[in-house]
Amino acid sequence: MLKPFTISSLLLLVVFSFALQAGAGKKSALGGSASTLSQHNDTNITYYGITPDVNRFSPLEQINLDTIDNLTPVWSLALGETMGLQTQPLIVDGVMYVTTHNSTHAIEALTGRQIWKLKTEYAKETLNCCGFGNRGLSYFNGKIYRANLDNRLMAIDPANGDILWEQEVIDPALAYSMTSAPLIANGVLITGIAGSEFGAPGFLDGWDPETGKHLWRFNTIPKPGEAGSETWTGDAWRTGGGGTWITGSYDSDLDLVYWGAANPAPWSAKERPGDNLFTNTMLALRPKTGELVWHFQFTPNGTFDHDGNNEPLLAELKIGGKKRKVLMQANRNGFFYVLDRTNGKFIKAHQFVDKQNWTDGIDKVTGRPTRSKLVEDMLKTGDEVNIWPSALGGKNVAPVSYSAETGLAYVNSINRGWAFQPLKPDYRLGTPYFAANYVLMQSGRPFGALIAIDPRTGKIKWRYRTEVPMNGGTLVTAGNIVFTGAQTGEFYAFNAKSGKKLWEYRTSSGILAPPVTYLLDGTQYVAVASGFGGLYSVVGEDDHLKNINHGGAIWVFALGESTANASIQAATLLPPPSNVKTTKKIISASVDKGHDLFNQNCAFCHGRDMSAGDTTFDLKTFPKNDKPRFVSAIVNGKSSMPAWGDKLSSEEIDLIYSYVTH
């Protein structure tokens, strides 16, 4: 149960922190002053997802149902990040490695002392639809690897932060970006790419991790004559989307890499007839060659940004009395899928969100969905309709965890619909390519729920609802604890079997990142990045997030004395209710056009109707008499604002300015 935070607790915490640092002074293998570590007890985390199966399960059990009351913070380190922190820490030989959107940090995992920091600026034309961030690193054979937003892949010396080699994956001016950790599979470094919202055709790359030599590329949008090209009409494939921006998983026994591909572009399906392979598809590839072994498409001819690239969890389940190697995914379309990972055959799919209406059902043999009449009519008429789930999906970027001990998968789910209307597409390189008007619906709170789902039956064993969706991922341990964090800042521990909330602590900012746990010197630690931002804060228009402060930091917890429990329970501070009466403002035709241009091109960073909580500049405060500054910021870029160059005409910029300053 939760205990109050007291002055004696604080004093014990300070004493404990100083005791941890008292061992500093011994040289570590990575150089510099480092704490003495008992290596025979230490655990390393070298994968995004903790292990190649990305199950985010830890066998550590020092922190368990009997001891969780005594979990307390032991150190925190600010990373100088204001853009939203999505990183998952790696732990290698007692050193923690984390990223921000433009920096990499090495930190003593025992004490929180920073060893080195590598700042890597990116090209001014870099574009990213959904918040500037980086999800983490990969480690292999004495090197750490990261991808930059401007599509530079780097190998870094973990001892000092020196760049050992660097490769440009693709020109960022082509509207691509890189946000996720690479994957090591059978000695090959594999990377994905983002850019679907700009119509950029997706791909996967294989690299030699020692030299940076490019080994192969698999295009998720097949060119004419390639397998799958028959599912595209005309030249729609040239701007087809299908990004690969979430890190996949690897089965060493089968020697298969599993990686999901994202939504097709534009969102309006009527503009690109056909199934549109390999968008919204799970791919199984040979890591040495990039050869496609099998594929399964979740949402053919998708029209609602229901990406297929959420993380593919690997497990063995007893199905029909027989143990089978399976791949599991909580898809953004609102269904939890179970596939045979040896051949891609469909096994099961179960709805895990409260409401969905884009399909009338999924075929029990093939797994192919039947598009609902509501959607079919919308595509014929062009009328606006209300659809569940929205583009945020039934689950967004928050990684799922799975425990073979409980047989449950732990999912941070989202229950929000949106009003959607297809438009005629207007493709221009480097501008968003949606061909849709949309707005998230504000009714139906609570919007989020942490659920525990049985993949064999689809039954939800327990559910913990939250007003704001939790979007940072889950971790489950052998101690029967599920850890996760809230965008409002709380870090939680739940009973993995019952769903009872056992413990919480308010961190310094909102949590968008997955936690990890590790063992050093016989002590189990839990670490999580806290730093408000991300897509939901920009487009969600959620009043519950208006008072959340920016500022990225790593928080680390361990067990203390029972009297040193620093757990606190604090209600989210909501914005005060407004008692200001407003009347509808009559706007000119030019302002109205500027509003549409703004929401099509600018909303992913600045929020629909300039409502973003994750921007360094509030456009509602832009001066009405400084048009040259406004034009310069768009054309030439400024700070984190990318340079749009001539992507927008001067007339369009004028219209956007008239809206911003009306």
Secondary structure per residue as TSV (DSSP state, phi and psi in degrees):
chain	resnum	aa	ss	phi	psi
A	1	M	-	360.0	160.2
A	2	L	-	-77.7	140.9
A	3	K	-	-121.1	150.8
A	4	P	-	-70.3	151.2
A	5	F	-	-83.4	126.5
A	6	T	-	-122.0	168.2
A	7	I	H	-61.8	-40.4
A	8	S	H	-64.0	-34.2
A	9	S	H	-62.3	-43.4
A	10	L	H	-63.1	-42.9
A	11	L	H	-63.3	-41.9
A	12	L	H	-63.9	-38.0
A	13	L	H	-62.4	-44.6
A	14	V	H	-61.6	-45.1
A	15	V	H	-60.3	-43.5
A	16	F	H	-61.6	-42.2
A	17	S	H	-63.3	-42.7
A	18	F	H	-66.2	-35.7
A	19	A	H	-63.7	-38.5
A	20	L	H	-62.1	-37.2
A	21	Q	H	-84.1	-11.4
A	22	A	T	-64.4	-24.2
A	23	G	T	-81.7	-1.9
A	24	A	E	-64.2	146.5
A	25	G	E	135.7	-26.8
A	26	K	E	-77.4	137.8
A	27	K	E	-67.8	131.6
A	28	S	-	-92.8	171.1
A	29	A	T	-66.2	-16.3
A	30	L	T	-98.7	6.8
A	31	G	S	86.3	161.2
A	32	G	S	78.1	179.8
A	33	S	E	-82.7	126.9
A	34	A	E	-140.2	158.1
A	35	S	E	-71.6	150.9
A	36	T	-	-68.7	128.2
A	37	L	-	-123.1	140.3
A	38	S	-	-87.7	95.3
A	39	Q	G	-63.5	-28.7
A	40	H	G	-69.1	-17.0
A	41	N	G	-101.3	-10.3
A	42	D	-	-74.9	151.5
A	43	T	-	-117.4	143.6
A	44	N	-	-107.6	146.9
A	45	I	B	-124.1	108.1
A	46	T	-	-113.0	-1.7
A	47	Y	B	-119.1	146.4
A	48	Y	T	-73.7	116.3
A	49	G	T	109.3	-1.3
A	50	I	B	77.3	-50.5
A	51	T	S	-130.3	163.6
A	52	P	T	-59.6	-22.0
A	53	D	T	-81.6	-2.3
A	54	V	-	49.7	32.0
A	55	N	-	-77.1	-14.1
A	56	R	-	51.5	44.8
A	57	F	E	-111.2	136.0
A	58	S	E	-117.8	135.2
A	59	P	-	-77.5	-3.1
A	60	L	-	-68.9	141.2
A	61	E	-	-141.3	15.3
A	62	Q	S	-62.3	-39.8
A	63	I	S	-89.2	113.3
A	64	N	-	-144.1	-170.3
A	65	L	T	-62.3	-28.7
A	66	D	T	-85.0	-23.4
A	67	T	T	-111.1	-8.2
A	68	I	G	-59.5	-28.4
A	69	D	G	-57.5	-26.1
A	70	N	G	-96.4	9.9
A	71	L	E	-70.5	132.9
A	72	T	E	-147.1	152.0
A	73	P	E	-69.5	141.1
A	74	V	E	-116.4	-27.7
A	75	W	E	-161.6	159.7
A	76	S	E	-144.8	143.5
A	77	L	E	-134.9	123.6
A	78	A	E	-76.1	140.6
A	79	L	-	-108.4	2.2
A	80	G	-	71.9	29.9
A	81	E	-	-111.6	131.2
A	82	T	-	-119.7	2.3
A	83	M	S	-94.0	0.6
A	84	G	-	103.6	126.8
A	85	L	-	-109.8	114.8
A	86	Q	-	-114.3	5.7
A	87	T	-	-69.2	143.3
A	88	Q	B	-104.6	123.0
A	89	P	-	-64.3	145.4
A	90	L	E	-101.7	150.3
A	91	I	E	-126.8	118.5
A	92	V	E	-134.2	115.6
A	93	D	T	51.3	46.2
A	94	G	T	81.7	4.5
A	95	V	E	-115.4	134.9
A	96	M	E	-97.7	136.0
A	97	Y	E	-120.8	127.3
A	98	V	E	-138.0	163.9
A	99	T	E	-128.4	156.8
A	100	T	-	-117.8	-171.3
A	101	H	S	-65.7	-22.6
A	102	N	S	-141.7	22.4
A	103	S	E	-150.1	157.5
A	104	T	E	-127.2	137.3
A	105	H	E	-126.2	140.2
A	106	A	E	-110.8	128.5
A	107	I	E	-135.0	138.6
A	108	E	E	-63.4	118.7
A	109	A	T	-69.4	-19.5
A	110	L	T	-84.9	-36.6
A	111	T	T	-116.4	-19.4
A	112	G	-	85.0	9.8
A	113	R	-	-79.9	127.4
A	114	Q	E	-72.6	131.9
A	115	I	E	-92.4	-48.1
A	116	W	E	-154.0	162.8
A	117	K	E	-139.0	130.2
A	118	L	E	-112.4	117.4
A	119	K	E	-96.2	128.3
A	120	T	-	-130.2	97.7
A	121	E	-	-68.7	157.7
A	122	Y	-	-123.3	162.9
A	123	A	-	-59.7	144.8
A	124	K	T	-68.6	-20.9
A	125	E	T	-86.8	6.1
A	126	T	-	-61.8	130.3
A	127	L	-	-116.9	144.4
A	128	N	-	-151.7	131.7
A	129	C	S	-75.1	-27.9
A	130	C	S	-130.7	38.8
A	131	G	-	98.7	128.3
A	132	F	S	-75.8	116.2
A	133	G	-	-162.0	176.4
A	134	N	-	-145.6	135.8
A	135	R	-	-94.2	-10.4
A	136	G	B	144.2	-164.8
A	137	L	-	-126.0	172.8
A	138	S	E	-132.6	151.1
A	139	Y	E	-125.6	138.2
A	140	F	E	-161.6	129.3
A	141	N	T	47.4	49.2
A	142	G	T	79.8	15.2
A	143	K	E	-134.6	149.5
A	144	I	E	-111.4	150.2
A	145	Y	E	-128.5	137.4
A	146	R	E	-141.4	156.8
A	147	A	E	-109.9	140.1
A	148	N	-	-96.2	157.0
A	149	L	T	-55.6	-33.7
A	150	D	T	-90.8	24.1
A	151	N	S	71.6	29.2
A	152	R	E	-98.2	127.1
A	153	L	E	-99.2	129.6
A	154	M	E	-128.2	141.9
A	155	A	E	-104.0	130.3
A	156	I	E	-123.1	139.6
A	157	D	-	-75.3	117.7
A	158	P	T	-68.2	-15.3
A	159	A	T	-74.6	-34.9
A	160	N	T	-142.4	-2.3
A	161	G	-	84.2	7.7
A	162	D	-	-68.4	142.4
A	163	I	E	-82.8	119.9
A	164	L	E	-86.8	-39.2
A	165	W	E	-154.2	159.6
A	166	E	E	-147.5	135.1
A	167	Q	E	-131.9	138.5
A	168	E	E	-84.8	119.9
A	169	V	-	-73.3	-45.5
A	170	I	S	-164.3	154.5
A	171	D	-	-63.2	123.3
A	172	P	G	-64.7	-19.9
A	173	A	G	-65.0	-14.9
A	174	L	G	-86.8	11.1
A	175	A	S	78.1	22.8
A	176	Y	-	-97.4	156.3
A	177	S	B	-151.2	165.7
A	178	M	-	-129.3	128.9
A	179	T	-	-128.4	-13.5
A	180	S	S	-113.4	165.8
A	181	A	-	-72.5	143.5
A	182	P	-	-67.7	167.4
A	183	L	E	-122.9	134.7
A	184	I	E	-96.6	125.4
A	185	A	E	-142.8	117.1
A	186	N	T	51.7	43.1
A	187	G	T	77.9	9.0
A	188	V	E	-113.9	137.4
A	189	L	E	-91.6	121.8
A	190	I	E	-118.1	133.4
A	191	T	E	-128.0	149.7
A	192	G	-	-110.0	-177.2
A	193	I	-	-144.8	150.5
A	194	A	B	-112.1	162.9
A	195	G	-	146.3	4.6
A	196	S	G	-59.3	-36.4
A	197	E	G	-69.5	-11.0
A	198	F	G	-108.0	7.5
A	199	G	T	80.2	7.9
A	200	A	-	-72.3	122.6
A	201	P	-	-65.4	131.4
A	202	G	-	-80.4	167.4
A	203	F	E	-164.1	166.8
A	204	L	E	-121.5	145.6
A	205	D	E	-124.0	145.6
A	206	G	E	-111.4	139.0
A	207	W	E	-134.2	151.6
A	208	D	-	-78.7	114.7
A	209	P	T	-67.7	-19.1
A	210	E	T	-80.0	-42.0
A	211	T	T	-112.3	-18.4
A	212	G	-	84.4	7.0
A	213	K	-	-65.4	135.0
A	214	H	E	-77.3	128.9
A	215	L	E	-103.3	-40.9
A	216	W	E	-163.9	162.8
A	217	R	E	-138.0	132.6
A	218	F	E	-112.4	120.7
A	219	N	E	-86.8	124.6
A	220	T	S	-77.0	-16.1
A	221	I	S	-110.9	103.1
A	222	P	-	-65.4	141.2
A	223	K	-	-80.3	161.0
A	224	P	T	-51.0	131.1
A	225	G	T	95.5	-19.7
A	226	E	S	-84.6	156.6
A	227	A	T	-57.0	128.5
A	228	G	T	97.8	-14.3
A	229	S	G	-65.4	-23.1
A	230	E	G	-67.9	-11.1
A	231	T	G	-90.1	6.9
A	232	W	S	-119.3	150.4
A	233	T	-	-112.4	132.3
A	234	G	T	60.7	-135.9
A	235	D	T	-98.6	14.8
A	236	A	G	-59.5	-26.6
A	237	W	G	-63.7	-26.0
A	238	R	G	-64.0	-25.7
A	239	T	G	-126.6	42.1
A	240	G	-	-86.2	-8.0
A	241	G	B	76.8	-135.1
A	242	G	-	75.1	38.8
A	243	G	-	-62.2	165.6
A	244	T	-	-129.6	51.9
A	245	W	-	-90.3	3.3
A	246	I	S	-116.5	132.7
A	247	T	-	-61.4	138.2
A	248	G	-	-88.0	-161.8
A	249	S	E	-132.3	173.3
A	250	Y	E	-144.5	133.5
A	251	D	E	-109.8	109.1
A	252	S	T	-71.8	-29.6
A	253	D	T	-65.8	-43.2
A	254	L	T	-88.1	-10.8
A	255	D	T	51.1	53.8
A	256	L	E	-128.7	135.3
A	257	V	E	-98.4	134.7
A	258	Y	E	-113.6	128.2
A	259	W	E	-148.9	133.0
A	260	G	E	-92.7	147.2
A	261	A	-	-108.9	148.6
A	262	A	-	-88.0	-167.3
A	263	N	-	-66.5	154.2
A	264	P	B	-77.2	161.5
A	265	A	S	-124.3	144.1
A	266	P	S	-74.0	176.3
A	267	W	S	-63.4	-35.3
A	268	S	-	-67.0	108.4
A	269	A	G	-67.9	-23.9
A	270	K	G	-66.0	-17.5
A	271	E	G	-86.7	-6.3
A	272	R	S	-145.6	72.8
A	273	P	-	-55.5	150.8
A	274	G	S	112.2	172.4
A	275	D	-	-71.9	-25.4
A	276	N	-	62.9	53.2
A	277	L	T	-66.4	146.7
A	278	F	T	-107.4	39.6
A	279	T	T	-71.5	154.2
A	280	N	T	50.3	42.0
A	281	T	E	-131.3	142.9
A	282	M	E	-92.3	130.5
A	283	L	E	-112.7	142.1
A	284	A	E	-119.6	116.7
A	285	L	E	-123.8	155.2
A	286	R	-	-81.3	123.9
A	287	P	T	-66.4	-27.9
A	288	K	T	-75.0	-27.8
A	289	T	T	-125.4	-17.7
A	290	G	-	78.5	9.7
A	291	E	-	-65.4	133.4
A	292	L	E	-79.5	123.5
A	293	V	E	-97.4	-44.4
A	294	W	E	-155.6	165.1
A	295	H	E	-146.2	154.4
A	296	F	E	-138.4	124.4
A	297	Q	E	-97.6	120.9
A	298	F	S	-75.0	-47.6
A	299	T	S	-131.8	87.3
A	300	P	T	-62.3	143.3
A	301	N	T	49.5	45.2
A	302	G	-	-61.9	150.2
A	303	T	-	-133.2	3.0
A	304	F	S	-126.6	26.9
A	305	D	-	60.4	33.4
A	306	H	-	-86.8	76.6
A	307	D	-	-49.4	149.5
A	308	G	S	-102.7	13.3
A	309	N	-	-104.5	19.1
A	310	N	S	-61.0	156.3
A	311	E	-	-58.7	134.8
A	312	P	-	-90.9	106.7
A	313	L	E	-82.6	140.9
A	314	L	E	-114.3	132.5
A	315	A	E	-156.8	175.6
A	316	E	E	-116.8	124.0
A	317	L	E	-122.6	146.2
A	318	K	E	-87.1	111.1
A	319	I	E	-127.0	124.7
A	320	G	T	61.3	33.1
A	321	G	T	79.8	3.4
A	322	K	E	-127.5	135.7
A	323	K	E	-77.4	129.1
A	324	R	E	-129.1	145.6
A	325	K	E	-77.7	119.4
A	326	V	E	-124.6	160.5
A	327	L	E	-117.6	132.8
A	328	M	E	-120.4	142.8
A	329	Q	E	-148.2	131.5
A	330	A	E	-88.5	98.7
A	331	N	-	-78.9	153.7
A	332	R	T	-67.2	-17.5
A	333	N	T	-76.0	-0.6
A	334	G	S	99.4	4.6
A	335	F	E	-117.0	142.2
A	336	F	E	-96.9	117.3
A	337	Y	E	-101.3	145.8
A	338	V	E	-126.7	120.2
A	339	L	E	-119.7	154.2
A	340	D	E	-77.7	114.5
A	341	R	T	-80.4	-5.3
A	342	T	T	-78.0	-27.3
A	343	N	T	-141.2	-3.2
A	344	G	-	81.9	7.5
A	345	K	-	-70.0	140.3
A	346	F	E	-70.8	135.5
A	347	I	E	-113.5	-56.9
A	348	K	E	-150.8	158.6
A	349	A	E	-148.4	132.3
A	350	H	E	-130.6	135.9
A	351	Q	E	-68.0	129.8
A	352	F	-	-116.9	-5.3
A	353	V	S	-94.8	161.4
A	354	D	S	-64.6	-36.3
A	355	K	-	-146.2	138.3
A	356	Q	-	-147.8	145.4
A	357	N	-	-141.7	15.1
A	358	W	S	-81.5	-19.2
A	359	T	E	-132.7	149.2
A	360	D	E	-88.8	-1.6
A	361	G	E	149.0	164.9
A	362	I	E	-116.4	128.0
A	363	D	-	-57.8	129.1
A	364	K	T	-71.8	-15.1
A	365	V	T	-99.7	-48.5
A	366	T	T	-94.7	-23.3
A	367	G	-	81.5	5.6
A	368	R	-	-82.4	131.4
A	369	P	E	-80.8	154.6
A	370	T	E	-103.9	118.1
A	371	R	E	-63.3	136.4
A	372	S	-	-70.6	157.0
A	373	K	H	-61.9	-35.3
A	374	L	H	-55.3	-45.1
A	375	V	H	-73.4	-42.0
A	376	E	H	-58.1	-43.8
A	377	D	H	-65.7	-39.5
A	378	M	H	-60.6	-42.8
A	379	L	H	-67.9	-27.0
A	380	K	H	-80.4	-40.7
A	381	T	H	-96.5	-25.3
A	382	G	-	79.0	10.4
A	383	D	-	-72.9	154.0
A	384	E	-	-75.6	137.1
A	385	V	E	-135.9	159.3
A	386	N	E	-96.3	124.1
A	387	I	E	-124.4	139.4
A	388	W	S	-123.1	140.8
A	389	P	S	-71.6	166.7
A	390	S	-	-81.2	-170.7
A	391	A	T	-63.2	-20.6
A	392	L	T	-66.8	-22.6
A	393	G	-	83.9	167.1
A	394	G	S	-67.4	-24.8
A	395	K	S	-144.9	139.5
A	396	N	-	-101.7	-132.1
A	397	V	S	-79.1	-12.1
A	398	A	-	-61.5	114.3
A	399	P	-	-65.2	144.6
A	400	V	-	-86.1	151.9
A	401	S	E	-120.4	158.8
A	402	Y	E	-141.4	136.2
A	403	S	E	-116.7	120.8
A	404	A	T	-68.8	-21.3
A	405	E	T	-73.3	-38.8
A	406	T	T	-94.9	-19.2
A	407	G	T	73.3	20.4
A	408	L	E	-121.0	147.7
A	409	A	E	-105.4	141.1
A	410	Y	E	-114.1	115.4
A	411	V	E	-123.8	127.3
A	412	N	E	-84.6	102.6
A	413	S	E	-98.7	161.8
A	414	I	E	-127.1	135.5
A	415	N	-	-124.4	78.7
A	416	R	-	-137.1	138.0
A	417	G	-	-101.9	175.3
A	418	W	E	-146.1	153.0
A	419	A	E	-86.8	125.8
A	420	F	E	-131.1	135.4
A	421	Q	E	-140.0	121.5
A	422	P	E	-70.8	147.8
A	423	L	-	-127.6	167.1
A	424	K	-	-72.3	129.5
A	425	P	-	-73.2	151.4
A	426	D	-	-136.2	91.1
A	427	Y	-	-82.6	129.1
A	428	R	-	-141.2	129.8
A	429	L	T	-54.1	127.0
A	430	G	T	88.2	5.6
A	431	T	S	-118.5	151.6
A	432	P	-	-56.3	142.0
A	433	Y	-	-126.2	75.6
A	434	F	-	-98.8	-42.9
A	435	A	-	54.7	46.8
A	436	A	E	-159.1	145.9
A	437	N	E	-98.3	142.8
A	438	Y	E	-157.1	154.4
A	439	V	E	-154.4	133.2
A	440	L	E	-69.9	140.5
A	441	M	-	-79.6	141.0
A	442	Q	-	-96.5	-7.7
A	443	S	-	-89.8	160.0
A	444	G	S	100.9	20.3
A	445	R	S	-61.8	151.8
A	446	P	-	-76.0	145.2
A	447	F	-	-84.6	-17.2
A	448	G	E	-125.0	160.9
A	449	A	E	-158.3	131.3
A	450	L	E	-84.9	121.4
A	451	I	E	-121.8	150.5
A	452	A	E	-112.1	114.8
A	453	I	E	-115.9	138.2
A	454	D	-	-87.4	111.2
A	455	P	T	-62.7	-24.3
A	456	R	T	-73.4	-33.6
A	457	T	T	-116.4	-19.2
A	458	G	-	81.2	0.6
A	459	K	-	-72.4	132.4
A	460	I	E	-86.6	112.8
A	461	K	E	-75.0	-37.9
A	462	W	E	-155.1	161.7
A	463	R	E	-144.7	133.2
A	464	Y	E	-120.5	111.2
A	465	R	E	-86.5	146.1
A	466	T	E	-133.9	143.5
A	467	E	S	-59.3	-42.0
A	468	V	S	-107.7	135.5
A	469	P	-	-59.4	139.1
A	470	M	-	-82.9	129.4
A	471	N	-	-129.5	30.1
A	472	G	S	-115.0	-4.2
A	473	G	-	96.4	164.7
A	474	T	E	-123.3	157.5
A	475	L	E	-134.7	132.1
A	476	V	E	-121.7	142.8
A	477	T	E	-124.6	166.1
A	478	A	T	-67.8	-14.1
A	479	G	T	-79.0	8.6
A	480	N	S	61.8	39.6
A	481	I	E	-118.6	136.8
A	482	V	E	-110.8	122.5
A	483	F	E	-104.5	141.7
A	484	T	E	-161.7	165.3
A	485	G	E	-127.7	156.1
A	486	A	-	-106.7	151.2
A	487	Q	T	-65.8	-17.0
A	488	T	T	-86.8	-0.2
A	489	G	S	110.9	-15.0
A	490	E	E	-75.3	139.3
A	491	F	E	-108.5	125.1
A	492	Y	E	-115.8	153.9
A	493	A	E	-128.3	131.4
A	494	F	E	-122.5	153.0
A	495	N	E	-70.1	119.3
A	496	A	T	-64.4	-25.1
A	497	K	T	-90.9	-36.7
A	498	S	T	-107.4	-21.4
A	499	G	-	84.3	4.4
A	500	K	-	-67.2	131.7
A	501	K	E	-75.0	125.7
A	502	L	E	-104.2	-27.8
A	503	W	E	-163.5	149.7
A	504	E	E	-152.7	155.4
A	505	Y	E	-145.0	134.7
A	506	R	E	-85.7	113.3
A	507	T	-	-82.9	-178.6
A	508	S	S	-77.7	-14.8
A	509	S	S	-155.7	-173.9
A	510	G	-	-75.0	149.7
A	511	I	-	-105.1	124.2
A	512	L	-	-121.7	5.4
A	513	A	S	-119.4	153.6
A	514	P	-	-81.3	139.2
A	515	P	-	-79.0	162.4
A	516	V	E	-135.9	164.2
A	517	T	E	-135.1	145.8
A	518	Y	E	-148.7	163.5
A	519	L	E	-116.9	126.9
A	520	L	E	-136.6	128.9
A	521	D	T	54.3	35.6
A	522	G	T	82.5	2.6
A	523	T	E	-115.1	133.2
A	524	Q	E	-86.9	132.2
A	525	Y	E	-118.8	152.7
A	526	V	E	-122.9	131.6
A	527	A	E	-127.1	144.9
A	528	V	E	-151.0	145.0
A	529	A	E	-88.6	135.2
A	530	S	E	-120.9	126.7
A	531	G	-	179.0	109.7
A	532	F	-	-68.7	144.4
A	533	G	-	156.4	-149.1
A	534	G	H	84.6	174.8
A	535	L	H	-60.7	-46.2
A	536	Y	H	-60.3	-39.5
A	537	S	H	-66.0	-23.7
A	538	V	H	-86.3	-49.7
A	539	V	H	-100.5	-12.3
A	540	G	S	-73.8	-21.3
A	541	E	-	47.1	49.3
A	542	D	-	-101.5	113.1
A	543	D	G	-58.4	-26.3
A	544	H	G	-68.8	-10.6
A	545	L	G	-106.9	5.5
A	546	K	T	-70.3	-21.2
A	547	N	T	-106.5	13.1
A	548	I	-	-86.3	128.0
A	549	N	-	-85.6	149.4
A	550	H	-	-80.0	167.2
A	551	G	-	129.4	105.3
A	552	G	-	-84.3	136.0
A	553	A	E	-151.3	154.7
A	554	I	E	-95.6	131.6
A	555	W	E	-114.5	136.0
A	556	V	E	-128.7	136.8
A	557	F	E	-125.8	152.0
A	558	A	E	-153.1	171.9
A	559	L	E	-76.0	136.7
A	560	G	-	-120.3	-168.5
A	561	E	-	-68.3	156.2
A	562	S	G	-60.7	-27.6
A	563	T	G	-83.8	-5.2
A	564	A	G	-104.0	22.9
A	565	N	-	-69.8	117.3
A	566	A	-	-98.7	14.1
A	567	S	-	-64.1	137.4
A	568	I	-	-132.3	153.3
A	569	Q	-	-123.0	118.1
A	570	A	-	-135.6	129.4
A	571	A	-	-69.9	144.9
A	572	T	-	-62.1	131.6
A	573	L	-	-79.2	107.1
A	574	L	-	-85.1	153.8
A	575	P	-	-65.1	148.6
A	576	P	-	-65.9	148.2
A	577	P	-	-65.7	145.4
A	578	S	-	-88.3	133.4
A	579	N	-	-115.3	18.6
A	580	V	-	-87.2	124.6
A	581	K	-	-86.9	132.2
A	582	T	-	-124.7	154.0
A	583	T	-	-114.7	152.4
A	584	K	-	-65.8	126.7
A	585	K	-	-84.1	129.3
A	586	I	-	-79.8	124.9
A	587	I	-	-116.1	155.0
A	588	S	-	-76.7	168.3
A	589	A	H	-63.6	-36.6
A	590	S	H	-68.1	-39.0
A	591	V	H	-65.0	-39.9
A	592	D	H	-62.7	-43.1
A	593	K	H	-64.9	-40.3
A	594	G	H	-63.0	-36.2
A	595	H	H	-61.6	-45.9
A	596	D	H	-63.2	-43.1
A	597	L	H	-63.2	-40.5
A	598	F	H	-60.7	-49.0
A	599	N	H	-68.9	-26.1
A	600	Q	H	-79.6	-34.2
A	601	N	H	-111.0	-26.4
A	602	C	T	-115.6	-15.8
A	603	A	H	-66.8	-26.5
A	604	F	H	-68.7	-20.4
A	605	C	H	-105.9	-41.2
A	606	H	H	-100.3	-2.6
A	607	G	-	83.7	148.3
A	608	R	G	-61.7	134.0
A	609	D	G	57.7	32.9
A	610	M	G	58.7	42.1
A	611	S	-	-103.4	9.3
A	612	A	-	-65.6	143.7
A	613	G	S	-101.6	0.6
A	614	D	S	-122.3	47.4
A	615	T	-	-130.3	146.8
A	616	T	S	-79.3	-8.5
A	617	F	S	-140.2	126.9
A	618	D	-	-84.0	108.1
A	619	L	G	-64.6	-19.5
A	620	K	G	-66.0	-16.1
A	621	T	G	-100.1	6.0
A	622	F	-	-65.6	133.7
A	623	P	-	-63.8	145.2
A	624	K	T	-81.2	-4.7
A	625	N	T	-122.3	25.6
A	626	D	-	-132.1	56.4
A	627	K	H	-62.0	-40.1
A	628	P	H	-56.2	-39.3
A	629	R	H	-64.2	-41.1
A	630	F	H	-62.8	-48.3
A	631	V	H	-63.0	-42.9
A	632	S	H	-62.0	-41.6
A	633	A	H	-62.0	-38.5
A	634	I	H	-72.7	-47.6
A	635	V	H	-72.8	-44.2
A	636	N	H	-103.0	-11.9
A	637	G	-	80.1	159.7
A	638	K	B	-162.6	127.9
A	639	S	T	54.1	-122.1
A	640	S	T	-84.6	-2.6
A	641	M	B	-75.0	120.8
A	642	P	-	-70.3	157.4
A	643	A	-	-83.1	115.7
A	644	W	-	-84.2	-15.4
A	645	G	T	56.6	-129.0
A	646	D	T	-100.2	20.0
A	647	K	S	-64.3	-32.1
A	648	L	S	-111.3	139.8
A	649	S	-	-72.9	161.8
A	650	S	H	-61.7	-33.9
A	651	E	H	-65.6	-41.2
A	652	E	H	-66.6	-39.6
A	653	I	H	-63.3	-39.8
A	654	D	H	-59.9	-42.4
A	655	L	H	-66.2	-41.3
A	656	I	H	-63.7	-41.3
A	657	Y	H	-61.6	-40.4
A	658	S	H	-63.5	-34.1
A	659	Y	H	-71.9	-47.2
A	660	V	H	-60.3	-35.6
A	661	T	T	-104.5	9.5
A	662	H	-	-71.4	360.0
